[in-house]
Amino acid sequence: MKNFDFKNPTKIIFGKGQIDKLKEEVPENAKILMLYGGGSIKKNGIYEQVKTALEGFEVLEFGGIPANPEYSVLINALKVIKEENITFLLAVGGGSVIDGTKFLSSAALYEGDFPWEILSQKIPTQKGMPFGTVLTLPATGSEMNSGAVITRAETKEKLGMGGPGLFPAFSVLDPTVIHSIPSRQLVNGITDAFTHVLEQYMTYPSGASLQDRFAESILQTLIEVAPKVLNNPKDYTAASNFMWSCTMALNGLIQKGVPTDWAVHAMGHELTALHGIDHARTLAVIAPSHYKFNFETKKEKLAQYAERVWNITEGSLDHKASAAIDRTETFFQELGIKTRLSDYTKDYHGTAEEISKRFTDRGWLGLGEHQNLKPEDVEKIVKMSY
Amino acid sequence: MKNFDFKNPTKIIFGKGQIDKLKEEVPENAKILMLYGGGSIKKNGIYEQVKTALEGFEVLEFGGIPANPEYSVLINALKVIKEENITFLLAVGGGSVIDGTKFLSSAALYEGDFPWEILSQKIPTQKGMPFGTVLTLPATGSEMNSGAVITRAETKEKLGMGGPGLFPAFSVLDPTVIHSIPSRQLVNGITDAFTHVLEQYMTYPSGASLQDRFAESILQTLIEVAPKVLNNPKDYTAASNFMWSCTMALNGLIQKGVPTDWAVHAMGHELTALHGIDHARTLAVIAPSHYKFNFETKKEKLAQYAERVWNITEGSLDHKASAAIDRTETFFQELGIKTRLSDYTKDYHGTAEEISKRFTDRGWLGLGEHQNLKPEDVEKIVKMSY
């Protein structure tokens, strides 16, 4: 097990009817900017629940934060924060709204004139404007971590940011929000969370038995609840396990003490930036090729995953490891997710070269848990995904 | 899954060589009272490491906190805190030293004249004097939770306390401390952590699939590493999994959203108070009888535990559930722990009646996950353990 530091101060308020507790969590006398996305919260009743809970507080609103939160939109929200002397941000949405709110939390206290630098120069946020979240879409885990990913259409870039100052003060997780989520988004959420776990697990054995078992626990639970949630989003038991699994998949716990490999996300983000493919679907496109390309370095963990998660216990280590990759791709397909780039765009030629060039330009050499994947390897992996 | 709130702000600093990081974690200008137990830290080098890390700080010391931290001893430490205007407490020890430090953290800011009231009147601590810990004995999980148990010899009482103000600011977990721990204490630690998980798991199925799997993960890991740690405490991989498992067993995570049943601990504490038996061993004495007595209400979870943790997959549900109780008792015995009260004292007659009477006197009716165990049931369970 590797040395690690772990601290996660976010307060989770989990369960049905918990949105009403917002009023106990927002600081007294806060001037709140409530941030949300395309307006689905006005159709499913969550907007009303939040507004009712916040009666007595001064609340301004900023809606319209898009999926893959867009820098130019967020800059408009930043103007509101500064002009209106906002003191507390409340994200009501999924990962995009929460990530956008994290950017705003950081940018609100940033002293430079061009807050994109927080991303382009990888400046960690030690202190941000305090914020809370009401999660409306389980997927990214952003509700209990200190990271965010922001997109900038102008330059077709999608970059990460983070820092100890970016944990939500609190997050309200009410599994009944799942009732009204379209199945496309549910499927994306399951795939996103599942891949988050894989990125922190599918490396090489490092003697972290407990972390391995926790990771496998989340994978097993997602596999168990996925068909139930899709079949009946009102199945509260399934919904609550789905929601809590997504949070636990990326709140820091399972990545502590182990090697991680975020190459699937790194490549996937580029597919979203270049082709506008849903984030989760880019992961399902890249992951099988990534594991096939890096088979030799990952096969011990792939075989362990085969045995413990998929109950594939027959055959050699290589056979089990290979079968696990296939089973994972089939799992995504069973969810209704297509797993080839060419399923999403006819315009895929040149994508691998472009992504490889971008990584070279940014100095992103050495992806993977051994930091030894080169841009030409990235090119091969993306081509394998066509 | 039940509704829950979860927040755990303790910073964990895990790994070899991490004690040196103390100097970055203690507040600047702190006047520190360093608390420890019987002096083993002076033999195993931890005392020196801590003192070296704290060079430049003003550090006073208070040693001699006994196992089952004793109120009258702690009152002497409280005098030092007040007379010397201490601002930060540093526990260097196992669960007893950390629990004692939590009492002092609370008592230092308590406004009444008789701080035993914090325990006898169950007053939750909203704010305590800040403190950190250097864990020297994995077992209780006290290093990452906000609870403590304090003993008072004068009245033969052992009571719990807690509150959101009692999380350590930080805890340093260096698995190499295990090198010098006597096997009796290692065995106690494994048994204590194992039983902590059982108390949060062995109730009735509540649809909390992820929490169940996390609990099973800790149990499986403890079973896997126990013989390795006992055979060679310098096996760093085993030691680190043992240490992290003990912390995760009682940091709040696995008890969120599920019913819990702390009856084994409640009865065990009385055996320690009455007969001076090591805490962990009281749990191994009580647990099998408790599960046998409450077989009907717990058998579904017992059978799940049988299958997933012990790989007992044959036979009826009742058979598997029963076999799981036997296997658990055998596990304790394999560790070298005796599982009958009469193994520890010839003076056991009347113990069951005395414990039952104490629970009645304190109004402790309704133990167990259904709050339906009566003092006469407690009497029967303790008698079954003779």
Interface residues (C-beta under 8 A of the other chain):
Chain A: M1 K2 N3 F4 D5 F6 K7 N8 P9 T10 K11 I12 I13 F14 G15 K16 G17 Q18 P175 G207 A208 S209 L210 Q211 R213 F214 E216 S217 I218 Q220 T221 E224 V225 Y236 T237 S240 N241 W244 S245 M248 K256 G257
Chain B: M1 K2 N3 F4 D5 F6 K7 N8 P9 T10 K11 I12 I13 F14 G15 K16 G17 Q18 P175 G207 A208 S209 L210 Q211 R213 F214 E216 S217 I218 Q220 T221 E224 V225 Y236 T237 S240 N241 W244 S245 M248 K256 G257
